[in-house]
Amino acid sequence: MNKERKNSARILTKENKRIIMKIEHYLESRYINQVAGKEIMSDIVGMAIECQERGDSFAEMIGSDHEAFCRELIRNSPRQHIHERILHVLHWFLLFATCLMPGLFLVEALMPGYFPGCVDGLFFDVKLSYILKYYIIMLVLVIGWFIVRMHTYKPTKYVFGLYFAVFMLFFLFTDGVLAFIMNDTLLHINILIWTLAVAALLVICDLTRLVIAMSIAYRKRKSDN
């Protein structure tokens, strides 16, 4: 939700918030264009607020089948372009990547010897195989979650079980194979420069995704008119 919609949503009842959250999750699972999705959700929040002000039931207005309501809602809405989807995956990967290295740095600084690394001021010496393992696992987790969302609106325990099994296979594979290939190759990282650089990439990624989403939404509106 954007800032304006969050402020409006504060006056919603718990039940209406729960319904709106389900609708938002459905839209995300169908990869609606970022700009179009925000506009749809702003309209939904506005509808819920109007219902509350009139004393009507928002749940009754949209019907008991929320998925059917959502399908009708997004029937003519533009979907995310493949570049937008890739940048969305990259957003989450970079977000976790921004936090991962400083997190490992802090753990090693507070508990020396806990990880195969060494902290010296702002510098972090750590095995390349160790860092690659975590980044590969992180990428698998992010891509895996997007695949789960793409094919299941309400993931079952079997889907989560398969997701966890694939994660464990990659964890065991990277833990053994990378350590064998990389041997004791070390990285010498300035943690401040690293964090700022990855954070800058995250901002560039988000801005690029927004520009692509806006161009797709604009072309859709132009074609409709």
C-alpha positions as CSV (number, residue, x, y, z in Angstrom):
1,M,0.0,0.0,0.0
2,N,1.1,3.5,-0.7
3,K,1.2,6.2,2.1
4,E,-2.1,7.7,1.2
5,R,-3.9,4.4,1.1
6,K,-2.3,3.3,4.4
7,N,-3.6,6.5,6.1
8,S,-7.1,5.8,4.7
9,A,-6.9,2.1,5.8
10,R,-6.5,3.1,9.4
11,I,-10.2,3.8,9.8
12,L,-11.2,0.4,8.4
13,T,-12.6,-2.3,10.6
14,K,-10.5,-5.4,11.2
15,E,-12.9,-7.5,9.0
16,N,-12.6,-5.0,6.1
17,K,-8.8,-4.9,6.5
18,R,-8.7,-8.7,6.4
19,I,-10.8,-8.7,3.2
20,I,-8.7,-6.1,1.5
21,M,-5.5,-8.0,2.5
22,K,-6.9,-11.1,0.7
23,I,-7.8,-9.0,-2.4
24,E,-4.3,-7.5,-2.4
25,H,-2.7,-11.0,-2.1
26,Y,-4.8,-12.2,-5.0
27,L,-3.7,-9.3,-7.2
28,E,-0.1,-9.9,-6.3
29,S,-0.4,-13.6,-7.2
30,R,-1.8,-12.6,-10.6
31,Y,1.1,-10.2,-11.3
32,I,-1.0,-7.1,-12.0
33,N,0.9,-4.1,-13.3
34,Q,2.4,-2.2,-10.4
35,V,0.7,1.1,-11.2
36,A,-2.7,-0.5,-12.1
37,G,-2.6,-2.6,-8.9
38,K,-2.1,0.5,-6.7
39,E,-5.0,2.2,-8.4
40,I,-7.2,-0.8,-8.0
41,M,-6.4,-1.1,-4.3
42,S,-7.0,2.6,-3.7
43,D,-10.4,2.2,-5.2
44,I,-11.1,-0.9,-3.1
45,V,-10.1,0.9,0.1
46,G,-12.3,3.8,-0.9
47,M,-15.3,1.4,-1.5
48,A,-14.8,-0.1,2.0
49,I,-14.7,3.3,3.7
50,E,-17.9,4.4,1.9
51,C,-19.6,1.2,3.0
52,Q,-18.6,1.8,6.6
53,E,-19.8,5.4,6.5
54,R,-23.2,4.2,5.2
55,G,-23.3,1.4,7.7
56,D,-23.4,-1.2,5.0
57,S,-21.4,-4.5,4.9
58,F,-18.4,-4.4,2.6
59,A,-18.3,-8.2,2.6
60,E,-21.9,-8.4,1.4
61,M,-21.3,-5.8,-1.3
62,I,-18.4,-7.7,-2.9
63,G,-20.0,-11.2,-2.3
64,S,-18.8,-14.3,-0.6
65,D,-16.6,-15.4,-3.5
66,H,-13.7,-13.0,-3.2
67,E,-11.8,-14.7,-6.0
68,A,-14.7,-14.2,-8.4
69,F,-14.9,-10.6,-7.4
70,C,-11.1,-10.2,-8.0
71,R,-11.2,-11.9,-11.4
72,E,-13.9,-9.5,-12.6
73,L,-12.0,-6.6,-11.0
74,I,-8.8,-7.3,-13.0
75,R,-10.3,-8.6,-16.2
76,N,-9.1,-5.7,-18.3
77,S,-6.1,-4.7,-16.1
78,P,-2.6,-4.9,-17.6
79,R,-0.3,-7.6,-16.3
80,Q,3.4,-7.1,-15.4
81,H,5.8,-7.2,-18.3
82,I,8.5,-9.9,-18.1
83,H,11.0,-7.2,-17.3
84,E,8.8,-5.9,-14.5
85,R,8.7,-9.4,-13.0
86,I,12.4,-9.9,-13.3
87,L,13.0,-6.6,-11.6
88,H,10.5,-7.5,-8.9
89,V,12.5,-10.7,-8.1
90,L,15.7,-8.7,-8.3
91,H,14.2,-6.2,-5.8
92,W,13.7,-8.8,-3.1
93,F,17.1,-10.4,-3.8
94,L,18.8,-7.0,-3.5
95,L,16.8,-6.2,-0.4
96,F,17.9,-9.4,1.3
97,A,21.4,-8.9,-0.1
98,T,21.6,-5.4,1.5
99,C,20.9,-6.9,4.9
100,L,22.8,-10.2,4.6
101,M,26.4,-9.0,4.5
102,P,26.0,-6.5,7.4
103,G,24.2,-9.1,9.3
104,L,27.1,-11.6,9.0
105,F,29.5,-8.8,9.8
106,L,27.7,-7.9,13.0
107,V,27.4,-11.6,14.1
108,E,31.2,-12.1,13.5
109,A,32.0,-8.8,15.3
110,L,29.9,-9.8,18.3
111,M,30.8,-13.5,18.3
112,P,34.3,-13.8,16.8
113,G,35.0,-17.3,15.3
114,Y,31.3,-18.1,14.9
115,F,31.6,-17.7,11.1
116,P,34.6,-18.5,8.9
117,G,35.5,-14.9,8.7
118,C,37.4,-12.1,10.5
119,V,36.4,-8.5,11.3
120,D,39.0,-5.7,11.3
121,G,37.4,-2.3,11.7
122,L,35.1,-1.8,8.7
123,F,36.7,-4.7,6.8
124,F,35.3,-8.2,6.6
125,D,37.5,-11.1,5.5
126,V,35.3,-14.1,4.7
127,K,35.5,-17.2,2.5
128,L,34.1,-16.7,-1.0
129,S,32.4,-20.2,-0.9
130,Y,30.6,-19.2,2.4
131,I,29.2,-16.0,0.9
132,L,28.2,-17.6,-2.4
133,K,26.3,-20.3,-0.5
134,Y,24.1,-17.8,1.3
135,Y,23.5,-15.7,-1.9
136,I,22.6,-18.8,-4.0
137,I,20.2,-20.0,-1.3
138,M,18.7,-16.6,-1.0
139,L,18.1,-16.4,-4.8
140,V,16.5,-19.9,-4.7
141,L,14.2,-18.9,-1.9
142,V,13.1,-15.7,-3.7
143,I,12.6,-17.3,-7.1
144,G,10.9,-20.3,-5.5
145,W,8.4,-18.1,-3.6
146,F,7.5,-16.3,-6.8
147,I,6.9,-19.6,-8.5
148,V,4.7,-20.7,-5.7
149,R,2.7,-17.5,-5.8
150,M,2.4,-17.7,-9.6
151,H,0.8,-21.2,-9.5
152,T,-1.1,-21.2,-6.2
153,Y,-3.2,-18.4,-4.7
154,K,-3.6,-20.4,-1.5
155,P,-0.4,-22.6,-1.2
156,T,-1.1,-25.9,0.4
157,K,1.1,-27.7,2.9
158,Y,2.3,-30.0,0.1
159,V,3.5,-27.0,-1.9
160,F,5.3,-25.6,1.1
161,G,6.7,-29.0,1.8
162,L,8.1,-29.3,-1.8
163,Y,9.4,-25.7,-1.5
164,F,11.3,-26.6,1.7
165,A,12.7,-29.8,0.3
166,V,14.1,-28.0,-2.8
167,F,15.6,-25.4,-0.4
168,M,17.3,-28.1,1.7
169,L,18.7,-29.8,-1.5
170,F,20.3,-26.5,-2.6
171,F,21.6,-25.8,0.9
172,L,23.3,-29.2,1.1
173,F,24.6,-28.9,-2.5
174,T,26.1,-25.4,-2.2
175,D,27.5,-26.2,1.3
176,G,29.6,-29.1,-0.1
177,V,30.3,-28.3,-3.7
178,L,31.2,-24.7,-3.4
179,A,33.6,-25.4,-0.5
180,F,35.3,-28.0,-2.7
181,I,35.6,-25.7,-5.7
182,M,36.5,-22.5,-4.1
183,N,38.8,-24.0,-1.4
184,D,40.0,-21.2,0.9
185,T,39.5,-18.2,-1.5
186,L,38.9,-15.1,0.7
187,L,37.0,-11.9,0.1
188,H,38.3,-8.6,1.6
189,I,35.2,-6.4,1.9
190,N,34.7,-2.9,3.2
191,I,31.2,-3.4,4.8
192,L,30.2,0.2,4.5
193,I,31.0,0.5,0.8
194,W,29.4,-2.9,0.1
195,T,26.2,-2.0,1.8
196,L,25.9,1.4,0.1
197,A,26.7,-0.1,-3.3
198,V,24.0,-2.8,-3.0
199,A,21.5,-0.3,-1.6
200,A,22.1,2.0,-4.6
201,L,21.5,-1.0,-6.9
202,L,18.2,-1.6,-5.0
203,V,17.1,2.0,-5.6
204,I,18.0,1.8,-9.3
205,C,16.1,-1.5,-9.6
206,D,13.0,0.0,-8.0
207,L,13.1,3.2,-10.1
208,T,13.6,1.1,-13.3
209,R,10.7,-1.1,-12.4
210,L,8.4,1.9,-11.7
211,V,9.3,3.5,-15.1
212,I,8.5,0.2,-16.9
213,A,5.2,-0.2,-15.0
214,M,4.2,3.4,-15.7
215,S,4.9,3.0,-19.4
216,I,2.8,-0.2,-19.6
217,A,-0.1,1.5,-17.7
218,Y,0.1,4.5,-19.9
219,R,-0.1,2.4,-23.1
220,K,-3.0,0.5,-21.7
221,R,-5.0,3.7,-21.0
222,K,-4.1,5.1,-24.4
223,S,-5.3,2.0,-26.2
224,D,-8.6,2.0,-24.1
225,N,-9.2,5.6,-25.1
